[in-house]
């Protein structure tokens, strides 16, 4: 136990010290310096921060838990992201950097109007508080308790332990975001990302080596042959948890929004020192995404092979921690726990930093104090981070864990994804779509999705089953695609009668060099081809 705690503290302190040393001489008194790292981020920092902002314990525990309960098809959440990231590198990022945007709502103001920016800012902030921050803390607390058996060792109840861990992790994460800004967040993300990748790949390798009696490939062959139905990547059976058809409907909307227009993700690339570095960073992160299934899906299937007689389906959150304790040497448990905490901190502090950026630029500076100085804008962001962190720490322990938490996270996010992506895409692709249509869609679109998927789920699903003559519910990603398409058509229809009064012309701020990386297109094509090949090889 002493060794475990020692290695945990050493790695956690190592990340903190390196982050401090790398940022202590950087000024934090301007918006660019605090929110965008002074636009000095290199490709490796961007890639590391992108990977760790997205990957956390909701993936390690939640997605592996879904793989335990279902099939390899849940990997679609990871693998298809690589395609969207290629789109981000080649299409969206050049446009963002050319115009010098610090936030996505800033683009919406330039393209539509100030009210559109305000609505979008509030939607982003609300979604982060409801769907990301508390869920990340809850998964982190659950994972640490499972790894260390803290509630058993201390004699505290699981609920009390959960509250303590949520507040401990949340407080530590807030320190990074509040005092360090984006640069400190990106540096800690990169270090934790290296540890995350090593530790994450180590678990399936050790497990398969154990199953194969010293031979990992023999272990993989055993798991594949004995649990063959679990490796169905298409999810094409009736009533599938994640049917293959959603890859051509709502999954497209989900991934393009998340990786191309979501502030907490895009902000890492907006801090690039130039376009070439930004493209390298995004594409490098896309490559790491192709390794994702080995870390966040395969261990869940291995856990099913080992523990299917010991764990019921409603204990899915215990599958991954149980596998870790089964195969990980005791001297590595502390390091692994530190990596898990680091992953939680990375996601948590990254979203806090993005929330601060949105509030400071979109609410405080734009609406409340238009003449505010750089230090005052930064201070408003820090205050916003503290308030959101406290709200998340209060809410996290209260979340119901009876269903799939990862699925819950995706459903809540999808409430906002479709309408927001429609507004952003049409802002880029058309010249005459009006601000009026954008504002209506940003307000009515999420309300429509909420009514379809949450408030009136039972009657809506009954109606859809009758229409499509099936006994199974229609997946929420199909409904996401429906809301997106209706939003696009509505905006086009309204703008046909009341078009925008002026034509949007993108500005060129010359904030950074926007010369593209010469290998961006071939590397992007290779990543896209690898993603498609992955599905082709594992399709059954």
C-alpha positions in Angstrom: 0.0 0.0 0.0 2.8 2.4 0.8 4.5 1.7 -2.5 1.2 2.3 -4.3 0.6 5.7 -2.6 4.3 6.7 -3.2 4.2 6.0 -6.9 0.9 7.8 -7.2 2.2 10.9 -5.4 5.5 10.9 -7.3 3.9 10.9 -10.8 1.2 13.4 -9.8 3.9 15.7 -8.4 6.1 15.2 -11.4 3.3 16.5 -13.7 2.6 19.4 -11.5 6.3 20.5 -11.2 6.9 20.2 -15.0 3.8 22.2 -15.7 4.8 24.9 -13.3 8.4 25.1 -14.6 7.2 25.3 -18.2 4.8 28.2 -17.5 6.3 30.2 -14.7 7.9 32.8 -17.0 4.8 33.2 -19.2 2.6 36.2 -18.6 -1.1 35.6 -18.0 -2.4 39.1 -18.1 -3.9 39.0 -21.7 -6.7 37.0 -23.2 -4.5 35.4 -25.8 -1.9 34.4 -23.1 -4.3 32.9 -20.7 -7.0 31.5 -22.9 -4.9 30.5 -26.0 -1.5 29.9 -24.4 -0.2 33.0 -26.2 -0.8 31.2 -29.5 2.5 29.3 -29.0 1.3 25.7 -28.7 3.4 23.1 -30.7 2.0 20.0 -32.5 2.8 17.7 -29.7 1.2 19.9 -27.1 -1.9 20.2 -29.2 -2.1 16.4 -29.8 -1.6 15.6 -26.2 -4.2 18.1 -25.0 -6.7 17.0 -27.6 -6.3 13.3 -26.6 -6.5 13.9 -22.9 -9.3 16.5 -23.1 -11.4 13.8 -24.8 -10.2 10.6 -23.2 -10.8 10.2 -19.5 -12.3 7.7 -17.0 -15.7 7.9 -18.7 -13.9 6.1 -21.6 -11.7 3.7 -19.6 -14.5 2.7 -17.2 -17.7 3.7 -19.1 -16.9 2.6 -22.7 -15.1 -0.6 -21.5 -18.2 -1.2 -19.4 -20.4 -0.8 -22.4 -18.1 -3.3 -24.3 -18.5 -5.7 -21.4 -22.3 -5.5 -21.7 -22.5 -5.3 -25.5 -20.0 -5.7 -28.4 -17.0 -4.2 -30.1 -19.4 -2.0 -32.0 -19.2 0.7 -29.3 -15.7 1.5 -30.7 -17.5 3.7 -33.3 -17.4 6.5 -30.7 -13.6 6.4 -31.0 -12.7 5.2 -34.5 -15.0 7.5 -36.5 -13.6 10.5 -34.6 -10.5 10.2 -36.7 -12.4 11.0 -39.8 -13.9 14.2 -38.2 -10.4 15.2 -37.0 -9.1 15.0 -40.6 -11.9 17.3 -41.6 -11.0 19.7 -38.7 -7.3 19.8 -39.8 -8.0 20.4 -43.5 -11.2 22.5 -43.6 -12.1 24.1 -40.3 -8.8 25.0 -38.7 -7.4 27.1 -41.6 -10.6 29.2 -41.5 -10.5 29.6 -37.7 -6.8 30.6 -37.6 -7.1 33.0 -40.6 -9.8 35.0 -38.9 -8.1 34.9 -35.5 -11.1 33.5 -33.6 -10.6 32.6 -29.9 -14.0 31.0 -29.5 -16.6 29.5 -31.8 -19.2 32.0 -30.7 -16.9 34.8 -32.0 -17.3 33.3 -35.5 -21.1 33.3 -35.0 -21.0 36.9 -34.1 -18.9 37.7 -37.2 -21.2 35.6 -39.4 -24.6 36.4 -37.9 -24.8 38.9 -35.0 -24.1 39.5 -31.3 -27.3 37.8 -30.1 -26.4 34.6 -31.9 -23.0 34.6 -30.1 -24.7 35.1 -26.7 -27.1 32.3 -27.2 -24.4 29.9 -28.4 -22.1 30.9 -25.5 -24.9 30.1 -23.0 -25.6 26.8 -24.7 -21.9 25.8 -24.5 -21.7 26.7 -20.9 -24.9 24.9 -20.0 -23.9 21.7 -21.8 -20.5 21.7 -20.1 -22.0 22.0 -16.6 -24.7 19.4 -17.2 -23.0 16.8 -19.5 -19.3 16.9 -19.0 -17.9 18.4 -15.8 -20.0 16.4 -13.2 -19.8 13.1 -15.2 -16.0 13.3 -15.5 -15.7 13.8 -11.8 -18.1 11.0 -11.0 -16.2 8.5 -13.2 -12.9 9.6 -11.7 -14.2 9.1 -8.2 -15.7 5.7 -9.0 -12.5 4.6 -10.7 -10.1 5.6 -7.9 -12.3 4.0 -5.3 -12.4 0.8 -7.3 -8.6 0.7 -7.9 -7.6 1.5 -4.3 -10.6 0.0 -2.5 -10.7 3.2 -0.5 -14.1 2.7 1.0 -13.2 -0.7 2.2 -9.8 0.3 3.6 -11.1 3.4 5.4 -14.4 2.0 6.6 -16.2 4.9 4.9 -19.4 4.3 3.0 -19.1 4.3 -0.8 -21.3 7.4 -0.9 -19.1 9.3 1.5 -16.0 8.2 -0.4 -17.5 9.4 -3.6 -18.1 12.8 -2.2 -14.6 13.1 -0.8 -12.9 12.0 -4.1 -15.1 14.2 -6.3 -14.2 17.3 -4.2 -10.5 16.3 -4.1 -10.2 15.7 -7.8 -12.3 18.7 -8.6 -10.3 21.0 -6.4 -6.9 19.9 -7.8 -8.2 20.2 -11.4 -9.5 23.7 -10.7 -6.0 24.8 -9.6 -4.5 24.0 -13.0 -7.3 25.7 -14.9 -7.6 28.8 -12.7 -3.9 29.6 -12.2 -2.2 28.1 -15.2 -4.3 28.9 -18.2 -4.3 26.9 -21.5 -0.6 26.5 -21.7 -0.3 24.8 -18.3 -3.4 22.7 -19.1 -1.8 21.6 -22.5 1.5 20.7 -20.9 0.0 18.6 -18.1 -2.3 17.0 -20.7 0.7 16.0 -22.8 2.6 14.4 -19.9 -0.5 12.7 -18.6 -1.3 11.6 -22.2 2.0 9.8 -22.5 1.4 8.0 -19.3 -2.2 7.3 -20.2 -1.2 5.7 -23.5 1.5 3.5 -21.9 -0.7 2.4 -19.0 -3.8 2.0 -21.2 -2.1 -0.3 -23.6 -0.4 -2.2 -20.8 -3.6 -3.5 -19.4 -4.8 -5.5 -22.5 -1.2 -6.7 -23.1 -0.8 -8.0 -19.6 -4.3 -9.5 -19.6 -3.9 -11.3 -22.9 -0.4 -12.5 -21.8 -2.0 -14.0 -18.7 -4.8 -15.7 -20.8 -2.3 -16.9 -23.3 0.1 -18.3 -20.6 2.9 -15.9 -21.5 1.9 -15.3 -25.1 -0.3 -12.2 -25.7 -1.1 -13.2 -29.3 -2.3 -16.7 -28.1 -4.4 -14.9 -25.5 -6.0 -12.7 -28.1 -6.7 -15.8 -30.3 -8.4 -17.4 -27.3 -10.5 -14.4 -26.4 -11.5 -13.9 -30.1 -12.5 -17.5 -30.6 -14.3 -18.0 -27.4 -16.1 -14.6 -27.4 -16.4 -14.2 -31.1 -19.9 -12.6 -31.1 -18.4 -9.8 -28.9 -16.1 -8.8 -31.8 -19.0 -7.8 -34.0 -18.0 -4.2 -35.0 -21.1 -3.6 -37.1 -23.6 -3.9 -34.3 -26.0 -4.9 -37.0 -28.2 -7.3 -35.0 -31.8 -6.2 -34.3 -32.0 -3.9 -31.3 -28.3 -3.3 -31.2 -27.0 -1.0 -28.5 -25.1 0.9 -31.3 -26.4 -0.2 -34.7 -24.1 0.1 -37.7 -26.6 2.4 -39.5 -26.0 5.3 -37.1 -22.5 5.6 -38.6 -24.2 7.2 -41.6 -26.7 9.4 -39.7 -26.3 10.8 -36.2 -22.7 9.6 -35.7 -21.6 11.9 -38.5 -23.3 14.9 -36.9 -21.9 14.0 -33.4 -18.3 13.6 -34.5 -18.2 16.7 -36.8 -19.6 18.9 -34.1 -17.4 17.5 -31.3 -14.1 17.6 -33.2 -14.6 20.5 -35.5 -16.8 23.0 -33.6 -16.9 22.1 -29.9 -15.1 24.9 -28.0 -13.4 22.6 -25.4 -11.8 20.6 -28.2 -11.2 23.3 -30.9 -9.5 25.7 -28.4 -6.4 23.5 -28.2 -5.8 23.9 -32.0 -6.7 27.7 -31.8 -3.7 28.1 -29.6 -1.3 26.8 -32.3 1.8 28.8 -33.2 0.8 28.5 -36.9 -1.5 26.5 -39.1 1.1 23.9 -40.0 1.7 23.0 -36.3 -2.0 23.0 -35.7 -2.6 20.6 -38.5 0.2 18.3 -37.4 -1.2 18.3 -33.9 -4.8 17.5 -34.9 -3.7 14.7 -37.3 -1.3 13.2 -34.7 -4.2 13.1 -32.3 -6.3 11.4 -35.0 -3.6 8.7 -35.3 -3.8 8.1 -31.6 -7.6 7.8 -31.9 -7.0 4.7 -34.1 -5.2 3.1 -31.1 -8.2 4.0 -28.9 -10.1 0.6 -29.3 -7.1 -1.2 -27.8 -7.4 1.0 -24.7 -11.1 1.7 -24.2 -13.0 -1.2 -25.8 -10.8 -4.4 -26.0 -10.2 -4.5 -22.2 -14.0 -4.6 -21.7 -14.3 -7.7 -23.9 -11.3 -9.3 -22.1 -13.0 -8.5 -18.8 -16.2 -10.2 -20.1 -14.1 -13.3 -20.9 -12.6 -13.4 -17.4 -15.5 -12.2 -15.2 -18.7 -12.9 -17.1 -19.7 -15.4 -14.3 -18.8 -13.0 -11.5 -20.3 -9.6 -12.7 -23.9 -9.0 -13.8 -24.7 -6.5 -16.5 -25.7 -3.8 -14.0 -22.1 -4.1 -12.5 -20.5 -3.0 -15.8 -18.7 -0.1 -14.2 -16.7 -2.6 -12.1 -15.4 -4.5 -15.2 -12.4 -2.4 -16.1 -11.2 -1.7 -12.5 -11.5 -5.4 -11.8 -9.4 -6.3 -14.8 -6.8 -3.7 -13.7 -6.5 -5.3 -10.3 -6.3 -8.7 -11.8 -3.4 -8.2 -14.1 -1.5 -5.1 -13.0 1.5 -5.7 -10.7 1.2 -4.0 -7.3 4.2 -1.8 -7.9 2.4 -0.3 -11.0 -1.0 0.3 -9.4 0.0 3.7 -8.0 1.3 4.8 -11.4 -1.8 3.7 -13.1 -4.0 5.4 -10.5 -2.0 8.6 -11.0 -2.6 8.4 -14.8 -6.3 7.9 -14.3 -6.5 10.9 -12.0 -4.4 12.8 -14.5 -6.9 11.9 -17.2 -9.7 13.2 -15.1 -7.9 16.4 -14.3 -7.0 16.9 -17.9 -10.6 16.7 -19.1 -11.9 18.7 -16.2 -9.4 21.5 -16.3 -9.6 21.7 -20.1 -13.3 22.2 -20.0 -13.0 24.7 -17.2 -10.5 26.7 -19.3 -12.8 26.7 -22.3 -15.8 27.7 -20.1 -13.7 30.6 -18.8 -12.9 31.6 -22.3 -16.5 31.5 -23.4 -17.7 33.5 -20.4 -15.0 36.1 -20.5 -15.1 36.8 -24.2 -18.8 36.2 -24.9 -20.5 37.5 -21.8 -18.2 39.6 -19.6 -16.2 41.4 -22.3 -19.0 41.5 -25.0 -21.9 42.4 -22.8 -21.0 43.6 -19.3 -17.6 45.5 -19.6 -16.7 46.2 -23.2 -13.8 48.4 -22.2 -12.3 45.9 -19.7 -8.6 45.5 -19.6 -6.7 42.2 -20.2 -6.2 41.4 -16.5 -9.9 42.1 -15.7 -11.0 39.8 -18.5 -8.6 37.0 -17.3 -9.9 37.5 -13.7 -13.5 37.1 -14.9 -12.6 33.8 -16.5 -11.0 32.6 -13.3 -14.1 33.5 -11.3 -16.2 31.7 -13.8 -14.0 28.6 -13.5 -14.4 28.5 -9.8 -18.2 28.8 -9.9 -18.5 26.1 -12.5 -16.1 23.8 -10.7 -18.1 24.2 -7.4 -21.4 23.5 -9.3 -19.9 20.3 -10.9 -18.5 19.1 -7.5 -21.9 19.5 -5.9 -23.8 17.8 -8.8 -21.5 14.8 -9.6 -22.3 12.6 -6.6 -26.0 13.0 -7.3 -26.0 11.5 -10.8 -27.9 8.3 -11.3 -25.6 5.4 -12.2 -28.2 2.8 -13.0 -27.8 3.0 -16.8 -25.0 3.5 -19.2 -23.2 6.7 -18.0 -21.3 6.9 -21.3 -24.5 6.7 -23.2 -26.1 9.3 -20.9 -23.2 11.6 -21.6 -23.7 11.2 -25.4 -27.4 11.7 -25.2 -27.1 15.0 -23.2 -24.5 16.3 -25.5 -26.6 15.4 -28.6 -29.3 17.7 -27.3 -27.2 20.7 -28.4 -25.0 19.1 -31.2 -27.4 19.0 -34.1 -28.8 22.6 -34.0 -25.4 24.1 -33.2 -23.7 22.2 -36.1 -26.4 23.3 -38.5 -25.9 27.0 -37.6 -22.1 26.7 -37.8 -22.0 24.7 -41.1 -24.5 27.0 -42.9 -22.5 29.9 -41.6 -19.5 28.6 -43.5 -21.2 27.2 -46.5 -23.8 29.8 -47.4 -23.7 33.6 -47.7 -27.4 34.5 -47.2 -28.6 32.4 -44.3 -29.9 34.9 -41.7 -29.2 35.5 -38.1 -33.0 35.2 -37.4 -33.0 31.6 -38.6 -29.9 30.8 -36.6 -31.3 32.1 -33.4 -34.6 30.2 -33.8 -32.8 27.0 -34.5 -30.4 27.4 -31.5 -33.3 27.8 -29.2 -36.0 25.5 -30.7 -33.6 22.7 -31.9 -32.4 21.6 -28.4 -35.9 21.9 -27.1 -37.2 19.6 -29.9 -34.5 17.0 -29.3 -35.2 17.0 -25.6 -38.9 16.5 -26.2 -38.2 13.6 -28.6 -35.5 11.8 -26.6 -36.3 12.6 -22.9 -39.7 14.2 -22.1 -41.9 12.1 -24.5 -39.5 9.2 -25.2 -42.2 6.5 -24.7 -44.9 7.8 -27.0 -42.3 9.0 -29.6 -40.7 5.6 -29.7 -44.1 3.9 -30.0 -45.0 6.0 -32.9 -41.6 5.4 -34.7 -41.9 1.6 -34.1 -45.3 1.7 -35.8 -44.0 3.8 -38.7 -40.9 1.6 -39.3 -42.7 -1.6 -38.4 -40.1 -2.7 -35.9 -40.3 -4.0 -32.3 -37.1 -2.1 -31.4 -36.6 1.5 -30.4 -35.0 4.0 -32.8 -31.6 4.9 -31.7 -31.2 8.5 -30.4 -28.4 9.1 -33.0 -31.0 8.7 -35.7 -33.1 11.4 -34.0 -30.0 13.6 -33.7 -29.6 13.4 -37.5 -33.3 14.1 -37.9 -33.1 17.3 -35.8 -30.0 18.4 -37.7 -31.6 17.9 -41.1 -34.8 19.7 -40.0 -32.7 22.5 -38.6 -30.8 23.0 -41.9 -34.0 22.9 -44.0 -35.7 25.3 -41.6 -32.8 27.8 -41.8 -32.7 27.6 -45.6 -36.5 28.1 -45.8 -36.6 31.1 -43.5 -33.6 32.7 -45.2 -35.2 32.3 -48.6 -37.9 34.7 -47.5 -35.8 36.8 -45.1 -32.1 36.5 -46.2 -29.2 38.1 -44.3 -28.9 41.8 -45.0 -25.2 41.7 -45.7 -22.8 39.1 -47.1 -20.2 37.7 -44.6 -16.6 38.2 -45.7 -14.0 36.3 -43.6 -11.3 38.6 -42.1 -7.6 37.9 -42.3 -6.1 39.0 -38.9 -2.6 37.7 -39.6 -2.3 36.6 -36.0 -0.4 33.5 -37.1 1.1 32.1 -40.2 -1.6 30.2 -42.1 0.6 28.3 -44.6 -0.7 24.7 -44.5 1.5 21.7 -43.7 2.5 20.3 -47.0 1.8 16.7 -45.9 -1.6 17.5 -44.3 -3.7 16.1 -47.2 -1.7 12.8 -47.8 -1.6 12.1 -44.0 -5.3 12.9 -43.7 -6.1 10.6 -46.5 -4.0 7.8 -44.9 -5.8 8.2 -41.6 -9.2 8.1 -43.3 -8.2 5.0 -45.3 -6.9 3.3 -42.1 -10.2 4.0 -40.4 -12.3 2.5 -43.2 -9.8 -0.5 -43.4 -10.3 -1.1 -39.7 -14.0 -1.6 -40.2 -13.5 -3.7 -43.3 -11.2 -6.1 -41.5 -13.4 -6.5 -38.4 -16.8 -6.6 -40.1 -18.6 -9.9 -39.7 
